Amino acid sequence: MKRLISTLLFASLLFMSGYARTYVLATGVSNYGKDDVNLTQTTKDAKRFKELMSTQSKDVSLLTGRNVTKDNVLKQIRTICSQARKGDRIIFFYSGHGMPGAICGYDRPIPYSELTSVLASSQADEKFCFIDACHAGTMVDSANKSADQSGVKNGQITFADYSDEWTKAVKDNQGQIFFVSCRPDEYSVESQFLGAGFFTQALLKGMRGKADKDNNRNITVMELFRYVYGDVLKKSNKKQHPQLIAPKNMYDVTVTSW
């Protein structure tokens, strides 16, 4: 009996020491209340991302349409940030309209600076944001206006090192990783034929295994970005360039296993 109790205690401690939770908030707005600005695929993007994340975590929330207000989104992220502990992970996904410096909630813009500030308040080790919106590349302005983003140089994909700039610009921001759908001056395209935005479709395919370059069933930040970048570039006829905004020391972090 004593041996059994010791074994169970050891197993319990082992479980608790390795325990980590992933908190996910997926958001998407298609109907902004005006026919001339409404979108067609963005709510679907959020629902599909939520569906995929539900296979990885039980802590998955979804906000769509008129529920994606600035107050609702920031409140939900603050709640998640307060619940998350060391060793945990936070994932935020948004698909909808974007403008320079902000994503467009149903009622008003949500500045990237506020989003990064709230995320910085959490003890979670890793905070991932996936943004599918026009002008999403302006997110880098929240880090450093003079920094060069990841992209193509001389025909090769290049990756900027934001380790220093990011830390100086956002207090306690370590662990924040942004995958954004386009450069600052570009639009983020959605396709009725694909039934999704170019970026979201590539993201979901990549996370389901397409991005696993070395076939070890673990997809790293860099593997995922390379796949998403190439797929979107091809689908958009080189008119849309996804960007990776992250500290270099997190390039090899596993985003998902499949």
BELFENNOR-V330079 format. One record per residue. N is the residue number from 1. PSI is psi in degrees with one decimal (* if undefined). D_CENTER is the distance of its C-alpha to the mean C-alpha in Angstrom with 1 decimal. Layout:
n->[N & N]
psi->[PSI & PSI]
d_center->[D_CENTER & D_CENTER]
This chain:
n->[1 & 2 & 3 & 4 & 5 & 6 & 7 & 8 & 9 & 10 & 11 & 12 & 13 & 14 & 15 & 16 & 17 & 18 & 19 & 20 & 21 & 22 & 23 & 24 & 25 & 26 & 27 & 28 & 29 & 30 & 31 & 32 & 33 & 34 & 35 & 36 & 37 & 38 & 39 & 40 & 41 & 42 & 43 & 44 & 45 & 46 & 47 & 48 & 49 & 50 & 51 & 52 & 53 & 54 & 55 & 56 & 57 & 58 & 59 & 60 & 61 & 62 & 63 & 64 & 65 & 66 & 67 & 68 & 69 & 70 & 71 & 72 & 73 & 74 & 75 & 76 & 77 & 78 & 79 & 80 & 81 & 82 & 83 & 84 & 85 & 86 & 87 & 88 & 89 & 90 & 91 & 92 & 93 & 94 & 95 & 96 & 97 & 98 & 99 & 100 & 101 & 102 & 103 & 104 & 105 & 106 & 107 & 108 & 109 & 110 & 111 & 112 & 113 & 114 & 115 & 116 & 117 & 118 & 119 & 120 & 121 & 122 & 123 & 124 & 125 & 126 & 127 & 128 & 129 & 130 & 131 & 132 & 133 & 134 & 135 & 136 & 137 & 138 & 139 & 140 & 141 & 142 & 143 & 144 & 145 & 146 & 147 & 148 & 149 & 150 & 151 & 152 & 153 & 154 & 155 & 156 & 157 & 158 & 159 & 160 & 161 & 162 & 163 & 164 & 165 & 166 & 167 & 168 & 169 & 170 & 171 & 172 & 173 & 174 & 175 & 176 & 177 & 178 & 179 & 180 & 181 & 182 & 183 & 184 & 185 & 186 & 187 & 188 & 189 & 190 & 191 & 192 & 193 & 194 & 195 & 196 & 197 & 198 & 199 & 200 & 201 & 202 & 203 & 204 & 205 & 206 & 207 & 208 & 209 & 210 & 211 & 212 & 213 & 214 & 215 & 216 & 217 & 218 & 219 & 220 & 221 & 222 & 223 & 224 & 225 & 226 & 227 & 228 & 229 & 230 & 231 & 232 & 233 & 234 & 235 & 236 & 237 & 238 & 239 & 240 & 241 & 242 & 243 & 244 & 245 & 246 & 247 & 248 & 249 & 250 & 251 & 252 & 253 & 254 & 255 & 256 & 257 & 258]
psi->[-43.9 & -39.9 & -39.7 & -43.9 & -42.2 & -40.9 & -44.1 & -38.3 & -43.0 & -43.5 & -39.2 & -45.0 & -39.3 & -42.6 & -45.5 & -36.9 & -28.1 & 5.4 & 131.9 & 141.8 & 149.8 & 118.7 & 127.5 & 132.9 & 114.7 & 130.2 & 146.6 & 138.3 & 121.5 & -45.0 & 106.9 & 7.0 & 1.1 & 126.5 & -33.8 & -8.1 & -4.8 & 150.8 & 174.1 & -26.8 & -9.6 & -37.6 & -39.6 & -40.5 & -49.0 & -41.8 & -37.9 & -36.1 & -42.3 & -41.0 & -43.2 & -44.9 & -25.2 & -17.7 & -11.2 & -22.5 & 153.7 & -11.3 & 68.5 & 127.2 & 154.0 & 131.3 & 130.5 & 162.5 & -134.3 & -8.8 & -12.9 & 60.5 & 161.8 & -46.8 & -43.4 & -46.4 & -50.0 & -36.4 & -44.2 & -40.6 & -40.5 & -41.1 & -45.6 & -44.6 & -35.3 & -27.2 & -34.1 & 144.1 & 175.5 & 136.1 & -12.2 & 171.7 & 140.7 & 135.0 & 126.1 & 131.2 & 136.9 & 136.5 & 123.5 & -162.4 & 150.8 & 160.3 & 164.8 & 118.5 & -0.2 & 156.2 & 156.4 & 102.8 & 173.5 & -36.7 & -34.2 & 165.6 & 150.8 & 101.2 & 142.2 & -33.6 & -37.2 & -38.2 & -47.8 & -33.1 & -43.1 & -44.1 & -35.9 & -18.9 & -12.0 & 148.8 & -10.9 & 141.1 & -32.8 & 132.0 & 109.7 & 136.0 & 130.0 & 113.6 & 116.2 & 89.9 & 152.5 & 146.0 & 21.3 & -25.6 & -15.2 & -6.1 & -29.3 & -22.1 & -23.9 & -16.5 & -55.2 & 120.9 & -22.4 & -3.0 & 145.0 & 138.0 & 166.8 & 148.2 & -144.3 & 132.6 & 123.3 & 37.6 & -0.4 & 143.6 & 129.3 & 156.4 & 122.3 & 147.2 & 108.8 & 9.7 & -49.5 & -49.6 & -43.2 & -43.0 & -40.4 & -35.2 & -35.4 & 115.9 & 132.9 & 41.1 & -0.9 & 134.9 & -3.6 & 126.7 & 124.6 & 123.9 & 115.5 & 153.4 & -16.6 & 171.1 & 167.8 & -34.3 & 15.0 & 160.9 & 152.3 & 117.4 & 138.7 & 151.2 & 122.1 & -30.4 & -43.3 & -22.6 & 27.7 & 168.5 & 151.1 & -44.6 & -49.5 & -40.5 & -43.9 & -39.7 & -47.6 & -42.0 & -43.7 & -43.3 & -20.0 & 1.4 & -19.7 & -27.8 & -2.9 & 82.2 & -41.0 & 6.5 & 37.7 & 8.4 & 10.8 & 129.0 & 117.4 & 169.3 & -47.9 & -40.2 & -43.9 & -43.5 & -43.2 & -42.4 & -49.1 & -43.9 & -49.9 & -41.6 & -44.5 & -40.2 & -42.5 & -47.1 & -34.3 & 4.4 & 41.6 & 25.8 & -10.0 & 126.5 & 100.6 & 155.6 & 145.6 & 124.1 & 103.8 & 153.7 & 141.1 & -31.1 & 0.9 & 7.2 & -30.6 & 8.1 & 137.0 & 122.2 & -45.5 & 159.9 & 147.1 & *]
d_center->[48.3 & 47.5 & 45.8 & 43.8 & 42.6 & 41.7 & 39.7 & 37.8 & 37.2 & 35.8 & 33.5 & 32.3 & 31.7 & 29.9 & 27.6 & 26.9 & 26.4 & 23.7 & 22.1 & 18.4 & 16.4 & 12.8 & 12.0 & 9.7 & 9.8 & 9.4 & 11.0 & 12.9 & 16.1 & 18.7 & 21.9 & 22.3 & 26.0 & 27.3 & 28.0 & 27.7 & 24.0 & 22.8 & 20.3 & 20.8 & 17.7 & 14.8 & 15.8 & 16.3 & 12.7 & 11.5 & 14.5 & 13.9 & 10.3 & 12.1 & 15.0 & 13.3 & 11.7 & 15.2 & 16.7 & 14.8 & 15.3 & 17.7 & 15.7 & 13.7 & 14.2 & 14.2 & 15.1 & 16.5 & 19.1 & 21.2 & 19.5 & 16.5 & 18.6 & 17.7 & 19.6 & 18.1 & 14.5 & 15.3 & 17.8 & 15.6 & 13.0 & 16.2 & 17.6 & 14.8 & 15.0 & 18.7 & 18.8 & 16.6 & 18.9 & 19.1 & 17.8 & 15.2 & 11.4 & 9.1 & 5.9 & 5.3 & 5.2 & 7.8 & 10.4 & 13.7 & 15.8 & 14.9 & 17.4 & 17.9 & 16.3 & 14.7 & 13.0 & 16.0 & 16.4 & 19.4 & 21.8 & 20.6 & 18.0 & 15.4 & 15.5 & 12.7 & 15.3 & 15.5 & 11.9 & 12.0 & 15.4 & 14.7 & 12.0 & 14.7 & 17.2 & 15.9 & 17.6 & 14.7 & 14.5 & 10.8 & 8.0 & 4.4 & 2.4 & 2.4 & 6.0 & 9.0 & 11.9 & 15.0 & 15.4 & 11.7 & 13.0 & 15.0 & 12.2 & 14.0 & 17.0 & 15.6 & 16.0 & 19.1 & 20.8 & 22.6 & 20.0 & 19.6 & 16.3 & 15.8 & 17.7 & 21.1 & 24.3 & 27.6 & 25.9 & 23.7 & 20.0 & 19.7 & 17.2 & 17.6 & 18.1 & 16.6 & 18.0 & 20.8 & 19.7 & 16.5 & 18.6 & 21.4 & 19.4 & 17.4 & 19.5 & 18.3 & 14.9 & 15.0 & 12.1 & 9.3 & 7.1 & 5.5 & 5.4 & 7.5 & 10.1 & 13.3 & 15.6 & 16.9 & 19.9 & 18.5 & 17.8 & 15.1 & 17.3 & 17.5 & 20.3 & 22.6 & 23.9 & 20.7 & 19.8 & 16.3 & 14.6 & 15.0 & 11.3 & 10.4 & 13.5 & 13.0 & 9.6 & 11.5 & 14.6 & 13.2 & 11.8 & 15.2 & 17.1 & 17.6 & 15.7 & 17.9 & 20.2 & 22.4 & 22.7 & 22.2 & 19.9 & 17.2 & 14.3 & 13.3 & 10.7 & 13.5 & 14.6 & 11.4 & 11.2 & 14.9 & 15.0 & 12.5 & 14.3 & 17.6 & 17.2 & 16.0 & 18.7 & 21.2 & 20.4 & 20.5 & 23.6 & 22.0 & 21.3 & 17.5 & 15.8 & 12.1 & 11.4 & 10.0 & 10.4 & 11.0 & 14.3 & 16.4 & 17.2 & 13.8 & 14.0 & 15.7 & 13.6 & 13.3 & 10.0 & 12.2 & 15.9 & 17.6]
